[in-house]
Amino acid sequence: MVEIVVLLAGLVSAVVCAVVFLVRRDGARSSDVSDPAGALIERRRTTQTSHLRGTYSSAAVHHGTGMASDDLHRYYS
C-alpha cells in the first residue's frame, strides 16, 4: 500500500512540476519585454506560423513536396 501511495505522489509531483514549468515559460514570453521591437517580430512570426499551419492540410504536408519556394521567400526572408 505504501508503494502505491509513493508512486501516485511521484506521478502527481511530476505533473505539477511540468505544469508549473510550462506556465512560467509561457508567461516569460509575454511579460517583462525589454525589447518591444523583438516582441513585435516574434508576434508577427507566430501569426505567420499559425496561418501556415491552417493553410496546409495534413495530407499536403505529409504527402507533398513541402512548401513552395515563394512561400519560403515570403515568410522567411
LUMVORO-762725 format. One record per atom (N, C-alpha, C, CB): chain; residue in three letters; residue number from 1; x, y negated, z; atom name. Coordinates in steps of 0.001 Angstrom, whole numbers. Glycine has a CB too. Layout:
N
A ALA NUM X Y Z CA
...
//
This chain:
77
A MET 1 822 1199 0 N
A MET 1 0 0 0 CA
A MET 1 868 -1265 0 C
A MET 1 -936 3 1212 CB
A VAL 2 1945 -1203 735 N
A VAL 2 2842 -2352 817 CA
A VAL 2 3462 -2637 -547 C
A VAL 2 3944 -2107 1869 CB
A GLU 3 3791 -1558 -1277 N
A GLU 3 4394 -1731 -2593 CA
A GLU 3 3449 -2443 -3549 C
A GLU 3 4797 -382 -3169 CB
A ILE 4 2178 -2144 -3475 N
A ILE 4 1191 -2773 -4352 CA
A ILE 4 1062 -4263 -4025 C
A ILE 4 -182 -2071 -4218 CB
A VAL 5 1042 -4592 -2751 N
A VAL 5 952 -5990 -2346 CA
A VAL 5 2191 -6754 -2814 C
A VAL 5 792 -6103 -815 CB
A VAL 6 3366 -6145 -2661 N
A VAL 6 4605 -6796 -3094 CA
A VAL 6 4602 -6967 -4616 C
A VAL 6 5844 -5974 -2642 CB
A LEU 7 4159 -5963 -5335 N
A LEU 7 4094 -6047 -6799 CA
A LEU 7 3135 -7151 -7244 C
A LEU 7 3654 -4696 -7395 CB
A LEU 8 1961 -7200 -6654 N
A LEU 8 995 -8237 -7007 CA
A LEU 8 1510 -9629 -6640 C
A LEU 8 -340 -7973 -6311 CB
A ALA 9 2159 -9749 -5494 N
A ALA 9 2721 -11044 -5096 CA
A ALA 9 3807 -11479 -6080 C
A ALA 9 3298 -10970 -3661 CB
A GLY 10 4619 -10554 -6545 N
A GLY 10 5643 -10870 -7540 CA
A GLY 10 5042 -11303 -8860 C
A GLY 10 6541 -9680 -7761 CB
A LEU 11 3993 -10620 -9300 N
A LEU 11 3334 -10992 -10551 CA
A LEU 11 2679 -12365 -10445 C
A LEU 11 2290 -9943 -10935 CB
A VAL 12 2014 -12619 -9329 N
A VAL 12 1368 -13917 -9137 CA
A VAL 12 2407 -15025 -9090 C
A VAL 12 527 -13921 -7851 CB
A SER 13 3510 -14803 -8400 N
A SER 13 4542 -15847 -8328 CA
A SER 13 5179 -16086 -9701 C
A SER 13 5629 -15458 -7300 CB
A ALA 14 5349 -15048 -10507 N
A ALA 14 5889 -15229 -11855 CA
A ALA 14 4937 -16052 -12720 C
A ALA 14 6155 -13868 -12513 CB
A VAL 15 3650 -15784 -12619 N
A VAL 15 2661 -16539 -13397 CA
A VAL 15 2619 -17992 -12937 C
A VAL 15 1261 -15898 -13269 CB
A VAL 16 2637 -18212 -11638 N
A VAL 16 2609 -19582 -11111 CA
A VAL 16 3850 -20345 -11553 C
A VAL 16 2511 -19573 -9569 CB
A CYS 17 5013 -19726 -11494 N
A CYS 17 6251 -20387 -11939 CA
A CYS 17 6189 -20724 -13421 C
A CYS 17 7470 -19495 -11658 CB
A ALA 18 5679 -19828 -14243 N
A ALA 18 5574 -20093 -15680 CA
A ALA 18 4621 -21252 -15962 C
A ALA 18 5102 -18834 -16421 CB
A VAL 19 3495 -21286 -15262 N
A VAL 19 2526 -22370 -15461 CA
A VAL 19 3125 -23705 -15034 C
A VAL 19 1227 -22093 -14672 CB
A VAL 20 3792 -23736 -13901 N
A VAL 20 4404 -24980 -13424 CA
A VAL 20 5466 -25448 -14412 C
A VAL 20 5024 -24786 -12015 CB
A PHE 21 6284 -24537 -14905 N
A PHE 21 7329 -24893 -15867 CA
A PHE 21 6720 -25488 -17131 C
A PHE 21 8178 -23662 -16219 CB
A LEU 22 5678 -24858 -17668 N
A LEU 22 5066 -25350 -18901 CA
A LEU 22 4373 -26692 -18712 C
A LEU 22 4074 -24338 -19425 CB
A VAL 23 3722 -26887 -17586 N
A VAL 23 3050 -28157 -17330 CA
A VAL 23 4071 -29275 -17174 C
A VAL 23 2168 -28060 -16076 CB
A ARG 24 5152 -29014 -16470 N
A ARG 24 6189 -30039 -16292 CA
A ARG 24 6879 -30363 -17612 C
A ARG 24 7227 -29576 -15260 CB
A ARG 25 7112 -29353 -18447 N
A ARG 25 7757 -29586 -19737 CA
A ARG 25 6865 -30428 -20632 C
A ARG 25 8094 -28256 -20424 CB
A ASP 26 5572 -30126 -20663 N
A ASP 26 4646 -30895 -21487 CA
A ASP 26 4522 -32320 -20963 C
A ASP 26 3266 -30218 -21525 CB
A GLY 27 4516 -32504 -19669 N
A GLY 27 4430 -33834 -19086 CA
A GLY 27 5675 -34662 -19335 C
A GLY 27 4182 -33731 -17613 CB
A ALA 28 6817 -34008 -19435 N
A ALA 28 8069 -34725 -19666 CA
A ALA 28 8113 -35332 -21063 C
A ALA 28 9258 -33792 -19466 CB
A ARG 29 7411 -34733 -21995 N
A ARG 29 7391 -35275 -23353 CA
A ARG 29 6662 -36601 -23424 C
A ARG 29 6746 -34289 -24301 CB
A SER 30 5572 -36721 -22698 N
A SER 30 4713 -37885 -22858 CA
A SER 30 4960 -38986 -21840 C
A SER 30 3299 -37464 -22780 CB
A SER 31 5622 -38690 -20750 N
A SER 31 5832 -39720 -19726 CA
A SER 31 7286 -40159 -19693 C
A SER 31 5407 -39204 -18342 CB
A ASP 32 7506 -41354 -19141 N
A ASP 32 8844 -41910 -18966 CA
A ASP 32 9597 -41966 -20291 C
A ASP 32 9631 -41084 -17950 CB
A VAL 33 9015 -42627 -21249 N
A VAL 33 9635 -42749 -22559 CA
A VAL 33 10627 -43895 -22517 C
A VAL 33 8573 -42970 -23670 CB
A SER 34 11911 -43570 -22680 N
A SER 34 12930 -44611 -22672 CA
A SER 34 13154 -45171 -24069 C
A SER 34 14238 -44070 -22108 CB
A ASP 35 12745 -44390 -25090 N
A ASP 35 12922 -44830 -26471 CA
A ASP 35 11568 -44768 -27173 C
A ASP 35 13984 -43952 -27217 CB
A PRO 36 10824 -45888 -27219 N
A PRO 36 9492 -45850 -27824 CA
A PRO 36 9523 -45496 -29308 C
A PRO 36 8809 -47183 -27641 CB
A ALA 37 10580 -45884 -30008 N
A ALA 37 10670 -45541 -31431 CA
A ALA 37 10801 -44030 -31598 C
A ALA 37 11871 -46262 -32096 CB
A GLY 38 11574 -43396 -30730 N
A GLY 38 11718 -41940 -30789 CA
A GLY 38 10407 -41235 -30488 C
A GLY 38 12788 -41474 -29814 CB
A ALA 39 9635 -41787 -29553 N
A ALA 39 8336 -41191 -29226 CA
A ALA 39 7380 -41306 -30405 C
A ALA 39 7727 -41866 -27985 CB
A LEU 40 7423 -42428 -31104 N
A LEU 40 6564 -42584 -32282 CA
A LEU 40 6967 -41623 -33387 C
A LEU 40 6617 -44020 -32798 CB
A ILE 41 8264 -41429 -33571 N
A ILE 41 8732 -40483 -34585 CA
A ILE 41 8298 -39072 -34222 C
A ILE 41 10266 -40550 -34733 CB
A GLU 42 8436 -38706 -32948 N
A GLU 42 8026 -37374 -32518 CA
A GLU 42 6527 -37172 -32698 C
A GLU 42 8413 -37144 -31061 CB
A ARG 43 5734 -38188 -32372 N
A ARG 43 4282 -38087 -32533 CA
A ARG 43 3911 -37937 -34005 C
A ARG 43 3585 -39320 -31933 CB
A ARG 44 4602 -38682 -34888 N
A ARG 44 4325 -38592 -36326 CA
A ARG 44 4689 -37210 -36860 C
A ARG 44 5099 -39680 -37097 CB
A ARG 45 5830 -36681 -36453 N
A ARG 45 6244 -35344 -36903 CA
A ARG 45 5304 -34268 -36368 C
A ARG 45 7687 -35049 -36457 CB
A THR 46 4833 -34444 -35138 N
A THR 46 3883 -33481 -34578 CA
A THR 46 2583 -33509 -35358 C
A THR 46 3618 -33774 -33094 CB
A THR 47 2129 -34688 -35747 N
A THR 47 915 -34811 -36553 CA
A THR 47 1103 -34175 -37919 C
A THR 47 520 -36281 -36708 CB
A GLN 48 2255 -34391 -38526 N
A GLN 48 2528 -33786 -39833 CA
A GLN 48 2574 -32265 -39728 C
A GLN 48 3854 -34316 -40407 CB
A THR 49 3191 -31761 -38674 N
A THR 49 3266 -30316 -38484 CA
A THR 49 1881 -29730 -38286 C
A THR 49 4159 -29975 -37291 CB
A SER 50 1058 -30408 -37514 N
A SER 50 -319 -29952 -37309 CA
A SER 50 -1085 -29927 -38629 C
A SER 50 -1041 -30856 -36296 CB
A HIS 51 -869 -30946 -39443 N
A HIS 51 -1524 -30992 -40749 CA
A HIS 51 -1051 -29833 -41630 C
A HIS 51 -1246 -32341 -41445 CB
A LEU 52 247 -29551 -41610 N
A LEU 52 768 -28446 -42418 CA
A LEU 52 205 -27104 -41959 C
A LEU 52 2296 -28417 -42356 CB
A ARG 53 62 -26933 -40647 N
A ARG 53 -499 -25674 -40148 CA
A ARG 53 -1931 -25487 -40615 C
A ARG 53 -440 -25629 -38623 CB
A GLY 54 -2669 -26583 -40703 N
A GLY 54 -4051 -26489 -41156 CA
A GLY 54 -4172 -26358 -42665 C
A GLY 54 -4819 -27690 -40696 CB
A THR 55 -3154 -26819 -43393 N
A THR 55 -3212 -26810 -44844 CA
A THR 55 -2970 -25424 -45417 C
A THR 55 -2208 -27778 -45406 CB
A TYR 56 -1999 -24728 -44873 N
A TYR 56 -1612 -23430 -45414 CA
A TYR 56 -2249 -22311 -44607 C
A TYR 56 -85 -23278 -45424 CB
A SER 57 -2939 -21412 -45289 N
A SER 57 -3584 -20290 -44612 CA
A SER 57 -2536 -19242 -44252 C
A SER 57 -4697 -19671 -45501 CB
A SER 58 -2931 -18312 -43418 N
A SER 58 -2026 -17247 -43007 CA
A SER 58 -1606 -16402 -44210 C
A SER 58 -2688 -16365 -41939 CB
A ALA 59 -2548 -16127 -45096 N
A ALA 59 -2220 -15329 -46284 CA
A ALA 59 -1222 -16061 -47177 C
A ALA 59 -3494 -15001 -47078 CB
A ALA 60 -1375 -17357 -47313 N
A ALA 60 -455 -18119 -48144 CA
A ALA 60 940 -18152 -47534 C
A ALA 60 -974 -19537 -48342 CB
A VAL 61 1003 -18208 -46222 N
A VAL 61 2305 -18268 -45568 CA
A VAL 61 3011 -16923 -45627 C
A VAL 61 2152 -18715 -44120 CB
A HIS 62 2292 -15843 -45371 N
A HIS 62 2933 -14539 -45265 CA
A HIS 62 3098 -13836 -46608 C
A HIS 62 2143 -13666 -44342 CB
A HIS 63 2329 -14225 -47604 N
A HIS 63 2413 -13534 -48887 CA
A HIS 63 2831 -14453 -50026 C
A HIS 63 1090 -12902 -49212 CB
A GLY 64 3149 -15675 -49718 N
A GLY 64 3538 -16618 -50759 CA
A GLY 64 5040 -16829 -50776 C
A GLY 64 2829 -17947 -50562 CB
A THR 65 5449 -17800 -51552 N
A THR 65 6873 -18102 -51667 CA
A THR 65 7295 -19190 -50703 C
A THR 65 7211 -18515 -53083 CB
A GLY 66 6397 -19700 -49898 N
A GLY 66 6743 -20737 -48945 CA
A GLY 66 6244 -22090 -49396 C
A GLY 66 8233 -20781 -48733 CB
A MET 67 6775 -23116 -48786 N
A MET 67 6348 -24469 -49124 CA
A MET 67 6943 -24893 -50452 C
A MET 67 6749 -25456 -48024 CB
A ALA 68 6188 -25642 -51178 N
A ALA 68 6684 -26176 -52440 CA
A ALA 68 7731 -27245 -52149 C
A ALA 68 5524 -26755 -53296 CB
A SER 69 8599 -27475 -53084 N
A SER 69 9693 -28419 -52848 CA
A SER 69 9182 -29841 -52629 C
A SER 69 10666 -28397 -54021 CB
A ASP 70 8046 -30198 -53222 N
A ASP 70 7521 -31546 -52987 CA
A ASP 70 7049 -31710 -51548 C
A ASP 70 6370 -31848 -53952 CB
A ASP 71 6509 -30647 -50941 N
A ASP 71 6132 -30716 -49539 CA
A ASP 71 7361 -30872 -48660 C
A ASP 71 5345 -29475 -49134 CB
A LEU 72 8411 -30134 -48954 N
A LEU 72 9621 -30242 -48170 CA
A LEU 72 10198 -31644 -48255 C
A LEU 72 10643 -29221 -48630 CB
A HIS 73 10184 -32213 -49447 N
A HIS 73 10728 -33559 -49612 CA
A HIS 73 9859 -34582 -48878 C
A HIS 73 10832 -33920 -51108 CB
A ARG 74 8555 -34430 -48939 N
A ARG 74 7654 -35416 -48342 CA
A ARG 74 7737 -35377 -46821 C
A ARG 74 6209 -35171 -48798 CB
A TYR 75 7824 -34185 -46210 N
A TYR 75 7731 -34095 -44769 CA
A TYR 75 9087 -34051 -44057 C
A TYR 75 6944 -32891 -44408 CB
A TYR 76 10154 -33707 -44749 N
A TYR 76 11436 -33532 -44067 CA
A TYR 76 12542 -34395 -44630 C
A TYR 76 11852 -32106 -44133 CB
A SER 77 12183 -35494 -45266 N
A SER 77 13244 -36370 -45763 CA
A SER 77 13173 -37716 -45079 C
A SER 77 13144 -36542 -47284 CB
//
